[in-house]
Amino acid sequence: DLIFSELLSGEYTVTANDETNGYGISVLRGVEVKAGRETGIELAVKKTVKGTVKVKVVDAKTGSLVEGAKARLLDSKGRIVMELSTGRDGVAEFAVLDKGSYSVFVLHPGYLYGELDLHGALEGSFEVKMEPLTEKNSGRIEVKVVDETGSVVENASVKLRFLDSGFIVPIEPVVTDFNGVARFSGVKAGKYYVYVEKYPASGDNKSEG
């Protein structure tokens, strides 16, 4: 908080400026100050755009644009910073607000997930080629969730994570059925482990892989 005292009555313009350039300039006009009274204001600031990453998603076999794909921008810790859907032009455009190392994961029901490491780039146009989903290039995973007593757990949210990084695999979570079973299909070959959540408990089988 900042307090300005001994101001004359009248209208003022308040400006906030971040010298590190992390945030843009914010201006609030028409702030009225009256004698003997305290005026409280709130000034909102927005982060400045550090770069724009444009991702075009195409079919690896036909070269056609992929509309309606979910493109996720992830930070260096695997957290989703932003999620956008590709339009008719197959493009998702991210405004990057913070410096850092980012990657992009793309998912679509008819394709294996696509991935792109930006290698520190905060600006530019990139292309992700998506492999159409087939029985030959994908597999299935069936997970049964039980508690410490061996009883099945219904309505638990099950996610796949990459074994090496711990990042969440870009496949939608699956909820266990009344038998405590969750089934994943269209899974790309790789090493994964399972992470399960049902409030207030959670668990994984990372030690098993």
N, C-alpha and C positions, 0 to 999 in steps of 0.2 A: 504494500500500500504506500501511496505517496500523499502527503498533506501539504497543501499550499495555504499559507496564512497571509494576513494583511493585504488582501486583494481589494481593490476598489470595486464598488458595485458596477455591474455591466455585463455584457455578453462576451464570452471568450471562446476561442478555438483551442482544443487540446490535441496535441500530436504526440504519438509514441513512435520512437525510432530505435530499432535494435542495431547497434553498431557492429555486431558480429554478422549481420545479414542473415540471421537465422529466421527472422520474421520480417514481413513487409511493414511498410509505414501504415499506421492507422490514424485516422483523423476524425475527431468528433467536434462538430460546429454547433454554435448556438447554446453553449453552456451558460446559464444565467446565474450570476452571483448577486445576492442581496445582502445589504448591511445587517450584521447581527445574526445571520443565519448560516448554517452549514449546508453546503450542497454536496451530495454524494453522487458520483458517476462511476460507470463501469465501461472500460474501453477494451473491446475485443480485438485481438491481433491474429493474423493468419500467417502460417509458415510460408516462406517463399519457395517457389518451385525450383528445385535444383536441376531438373532435367525432364525430358519427355521420352519415354520408351514406347515405341510403336511395334506391336507384335502382330504379324500376319500368320494365320493358321491355314495350312493347305493340306489336301489329301496327298499322301506320299506317292500313291500309285497314279492318280489321274491329274494331279496338280490343281484340281478344282478347289475353290475357296470353301472353307468350313464355317458355316453360319451357326450361331447358337452354342458355340463351345465356351466353357468356363475357363477363363484365363486368370491365374492367381499369381500375384507378385509376392514373393517370400523374401524375408530378410535373412541375414546370415545365421539366425538361430532357428530357421524353419517356420517362423510365425507368419501368418497371412497378413500382409499389409493392406492389400486391396484385391478385390475380385470383380472382374468385368466379363460381360458376354460379348462375343464377337458378333458384328453385324453382317449385313449381306456382303460386305467387302472382305469378310473374314478377319477384320482387324479389331484389336483391342488396344487402346492407347492409355498408358499410365502416366500420371503426373507424379514424379518422384519428389517427395518433400524433404527427405533427409539423405545425407551422404551415407554411403555404406556399400556392402556387397550384396547383390540381389540375384535371385533366380526366378524363373517363370515356369509354372506347371500348367498344363492345359488338359482338360478332360472333356470328353464327349461320349455319350452312350454307345456310339457306333465305332469307337476307336480305342486303341491302347493309349494310355496317357502320354502326352508329349512333355518334354522338359528342355529347358534352355538355361545355361549358366551365362550371366551377363558379364562375368569376369571384371567386375568393378565399373562397368560402363553405366552412366546415368543418362545417356542421350543416344538416340539412334533408332534405326529401323531393323527389325530382326524377323526371321521366318522360322516357324515351327512346322515340321512335316509330321503329320499324324498317320500312323499305320492303321488301316481298317482292321477291325477286330475279327479274328477267325479262331476256330478251335485249335489250329496248328500253332498259332503264336501267343496263345494265352492259356491260363489254367484256372482252376477253381480252388477255393479254400473254404473248408467248413470248420466252424469254431463252436465248441460247446462250453458254456459258461456255468460253473458251479461255485457255490460258496464254500466256506471252511468246513461245513458239515457234509458236503457232497450233494447238497440239494441244488437243483437246477435254478438258474436265475433268469426270470422272464423280464422283457422290456429293458434290457441293458444295452447301452450304446457301445458298439464294437468298432474300433478303428485299426487299420494296419499302419505300422510304422516301419521305416527302413532300419534294418538291423545295425548298419554301420553308423548312421548319423542320428537316428532317433526321430527324423523328420516324419511328419504324417504323410502317408502315401496318398496321392491325389485321386482317391476313390471314395465315393460317398460312404459315410458310416452306415452300418447295418444294425438294426435292432433285433435282439434275440426273440424267438417265438416262445410259445408256451412250453416247449421242450428245452429251452435255454440255448437254442441253436441259431447261429447267424451264418449265412452263406454268401461268399463273395465269388463273383464270376468276372471274366475278362481281366484277370490279373497277369501282368507282365512277369516273365521269368526274373527271379531275383531272390534276395534273402530278406525276410520280414519277421516281425514279431507282432503280437496282438496286444492292444491296449483296450481295457474295458472300463466303462464308467456307469455306475448307477448310484445316484446320490443316496447316502454320503460316502459310499465306498468306491474304490477303484483298484485295478490290478493289471498285471501283464504277465507274459510268459517269455520275457526277454532272455532269461537264462537258458531257455530251451531253444529259442530261435526258430 
